[in-house]
Amino acid sequence: AAPFVEICAPHHLPGVEAGALGVGELQDGRGAELDAFSGRSTQGARAEQTPELLDDGITLLASLLARPFFDEGDLNRARDEIIEEERLLHDSPQEVAQRHGLRMLFGPHPYGLDLDGAETRLPRLGVGQLRALHKRVFYGGNLVVTATGALTPDRALRRLRRALSGLPGGAYMPRQRPQAQFPSTLQRSRIPSEREQAWLWLGWPGARLGEPDADA
């Protein structure tokens, strides 16, 4: 998820060098953090600031989301970082077992895909594809904002609304999601490995969204 910050880093903030390196130096110098997170259904970014720099932190985070730069150099660095991490994970019995298990359980459904993308497809990822993705998913109705800590809620909310005004508006538009087809019988798989460690992974379908036990 962290490479998301590198790829989207804004380039037009006063006193900040263009791209991800300038933003990183700015945050490090302030004792602040700017990071991203990603799950199988969500993506997002977060900023941690000292109270006196809260307004600047909100501006930086909003610029990251609403007016990303998508620099080619930042994209290349982030892509190389992810590919290298993927190669290292191939040597982790835990990671190999979990990824293989999810593919067996979910098949071609998106939940069976690797979160960081396929190593064979990442080299073909370009700036144009990222801009198209950003346009499709980053809009007002598809955004949830939370704030906590040493702040005044009303003031922070006003600042957030101003800072995020660059995002397109519109109500949330649910997309058609594929239905997972789970195996009807017990599936077993043994993956050869030269490592002395062994890892056992068990998985099964859980409660669906909207069912009473979904949050149990």
Disulfide bonds with the S-S distance in Angstrom:
none
